[in-house]
Amino acid sequence: MATPTEQPRAVRVQGQLVESYPRRAPEADRGRVLRVTVAGEQILHRPLKPVTEEHYGSAQLATLIDDMFATLYVAEGVGLAANQVDVDLRVFIYDCPDDQGVRHVGHLCNPVLDELPPDQRVLDEDDEGCLSVPGPYKTVARPHRAVARGFDMHGSPLVIEGTGFFARCLQHETDHLNGYLYIDRLSKRERKDALKQMEALREEVFARRAAKAEALRG
């Protein structure tokens, strides 16, 4: 998911409030920048495989999460799913503010979103972008609140709650793991326009990402 411009204040890491936290998650310093997949690639359009016992606690899963954070910052996003780096696994990472200015950082494996009761399904209509649809933003209606249940990289249960922009991020990234892009929630006309904008803007976006990756290497 693409990033906003406001800088948050308080920080929650894996749902827990912390006293201080660096500007970049430490995972990013251990990771390497990967290619971000683009709308039309098969892996973005089908459900992903679950994280299993063989993955939890493994060096491979830890490395994937490190690489995803490194890629997220170069791509200037707030969330990234594994299929966006061409990996078939139900895991996403995030570094995203909510509407109250709280920064949320972490990862989640095998997330499932709670079905909200009707009285809690207040819809927000706001612009949404995606690192795998480089360039355009479109208005998408999503519930203002989200509760995602899953596991951390070691297999410990996690419940991550969000409102506003962070709730949108949790829903957007879970959609990815189920094989959906935000443009799949648009009308045919709006989806066609988003893809047209993507084709016009993608090289500019790719060049910006490449320049940022090169600057980090330097």
C-alpha positions in Angstrom: 0.0 0.0 0.0 1.2 3.5 -0.8 2.2 6.0 1.8 0.7 9.2 3.2 2.7 12.3 4.0 2.0 13.0 7.7 4.5 11.8 10.3 3.1 9.9 13.3 4.0 10.4 17.0 3.4 7.4 19.3 4.6 3.9 18.0 3.1 0.5 18.4 5.3 -2.5 17.4 3.4 -5.8 16.9 0.5 -4.1 18.6 2.5 -3.0 21.7 3.2 0.6 22.6 6.9 1.3 22.8 8.8 4.3 24.3 11.0 4.9 21.3 11.6 3.5 17.8 13.9 4.3 14.9 12.7 6.0 11.7 13.3 2.7 9.8 12.4 -0.7 11.3 15.7 -2.5 12.2 14.6 -5.4 9.8 15.3 -3.1 6.9 19.0 -2.8 7.7 19.3 -6.5 7.5 17.3 -7.0 4.4 17.9 -6.6 0.7 15.6 -4.7 -1.7 13.6 -7.0 -4.0 11.6 -6.4 -7.2 8.0 -5.4 -6.6 5.5 -7.3 -8.7 3.1 -5.5 -10.9 -0.6 -5.9 -11.7 -1.1 -8.6 -14.3 1.5 -11.0 -12.8 -0.2 -14.2 -11.9 1.0 -14.4 -8.2 -0.9 -11.2 -7.5 -4.2 -12.7 -8.7 -4.6 -15.9 -6.7 -4.7 -16.8 -3.0 -1.4 -17.5 -1.3 -0.2 -20.6 0.6 -0.5 -20.5 4.4 2.5 -20.1 6.7 3.0 -23.6 8.3 4.9 -25.0 11.2 8.0 -25.5 9.0 8.1 -21.8 8.4 7.6 -20.5 11.9 10.9 -19.7 13.6 12.9 -20.3 10.4 15.7 -18.2 9.0 13.9 -18.2 5.7 10.8 -16.5 7.1 12.9 -14.0 9.1 14.9 -13.1 6.0 11.8 -12.7 4.0 10.4 -10.2 6.5 13.8 -8.3 6.6 13.7 -8.1 2.8 10.1 -6.9 2.7 10.9 -4.1 5.1 13.9 -3.0 3.0 11.7 -3.1 -0.1 8.9 -1.2 1.6 11.0 1.8 2.4 12.6 2.0 -1.1 9.1 1.8 -2.7 7.9 4.4 -0.2 4.9 2.4 1.0 3.1 1.6 4.3 2.4 -2.0 3.8 3.7 -4.9 1.6 2.4 -8.5 1.1 4.7 -11.4 0.2 3.3 -11.8 -3.3 4.4 -8.3 -4.0 8.0 -9.6 -3.8 7.0 -12.7 -5.7 6.7 -15.1 -2.7 3.8 -17.4 -2.3 3.2 -17.1 1.4 0.5 -15.6 3.6 2.5 -12.9 5.3 2.5 -9.1 5.2 4.4 -6.3 6.9 3.5 -2.7 7.7 4.8 0.6 8.9 1.7 2.7 8.8 0.1 5.6 10.8 -3.5 5.7 11.9 -5.7 8.8 11.8 -4.7 9.7 15.4 -1.0 9.9 14.4 0.0 6.6 16.0 2.6 4.7 14.0 2.1 0.9 13.7 5.0 -1.3 12.7 5.1 -5.1 12.4 4.3 -8.2 10.5 1.5 -10.7 10.4 1.3 -14.3 9.2 -2.0 -16.0 8.1 -4.2 -13.0 8.9 -7.9 -13.3 9.1 -10.1 -10.2 9.5 -12.9 -10.2 12.0 -16.4 -9.9 10.5 -17.6 -6.7 12.1 -21.2 -6.4 13.4 -23.4 -4.1 11.3 -23.4 -1.4 13.9 -19.6 -1.2 13.7 -19.3 -1.2 9.9 -18.8 2.5 9.3 -17.4 3.0 5.8 -14.6 5.4 5.0 -14.3 6.6 1.4 -10.7 7.7 0.8 -8.0 7.5 -1.8 -6.0 4.3 -2.0 -2.9 3.3 -3.9 -0.7 0.2 -4.2 3.0 -0.5 -4.8 2.0 -3.1 -7.4 -0.2 -0.6 -9.2 2.5 2.1 -9.5 1.2 5.6 -9.9 -2.6 6.0 -9.6 -4.8 6.5 -6.6 -8.5 5.8 -6.5 -11.3 6.2 -4.0 -12.2 2.9 -2.2 -14.8 2.5 0.5 -13.6 0.3 3.4 -14.7 -0.1 7.1 -13.2 2.5 9.4 -12.2 -0.3 11.9 -10.4 -3.6 11.3 -9.3 -6.4 13.6 -6.7 -8.8 12.1 -5.9 -12.1 13.8 -2.9 -14.1 12.9 0.6 -15.1 14.1 4.1 -13.6 14.4 7.1 -15.2 12.7 7.6 -17.5 15.6 4.0 -18.8 15.6 2.7 -16.8 18.6 -0.8 -15.5 18.2 -1.3 -11.9 17.4 -4.4 -9.6 17.3 -3.8 -6.3 15.5 -6.5 -3.6 15.6 -6.6 -0.5 13.5 -8.8 2.5 12.7 -8.8 4.9 9.8 -5.8 4.7 7.5 -4.2 1.8 9.4 -7.5 -0.2 9.2 -7.4 0.5 5.5 -3.8 -0.9 5.4 -4.7 -4.1 7.2 -7.6 -4.7 4.8 -5.6 -3.8 1.7 -2.7 -6.2 2.7 -5.1 -9.0 3.6 -6.8 -8.6 0.2 -3.3 -9.1 -1.4 -3.0 -12.5 0.4 -6.4 -13.5 -1.0 -5.4 -12.6 -4.5 -7.1 -9.2 -4.8 -5.8 -5.7 -5.6 -7.6 -2.6 -4.7 -8.4 -2.0 -8.3 -10.5 -5.1 -8.2 -12.9 -3.2 -5.9 -13.4 -0.5 -8.5 -16.0 -0.2 -11.2 -14.9 -1.4 -14.7 -14.5 2.2 -15.8 -12.4 3.2 -12.8 -10.3 0.1 -13.0 -9.5 0.7 -16.7 -8.6 4.3 -15.9 -6.3 3.2 -13.0 -4.5 0.7 -15.3 -4.1 3.4 -18.0 -2.6 5.8 -15.4 -0.3 3.0 -14.2 1.1 2.5 -17.7 1.7 6.2 -18.1 3.4 6.5 -14.6 5.1 3.2 -14.0 8.5 4.1 -15.5 8.7 7.3 -13.5 7.9 5.4 -10.3 10.4 2.6 -11.1 13.1 5.2 -11.7 12.4 6.8 -8.4 12.6 3.5 -6.6 15.9 2.6 -8.4 17.4 5.9 -7.4 16.5 5.5 -3.8 17.8 1.9 -3.7 21.1 3.2 -5.3 21.4 6.0 -2.7 21.0 3.4 0.1 23.7 1.3 -1.3 26.0 4.3 -1.5 
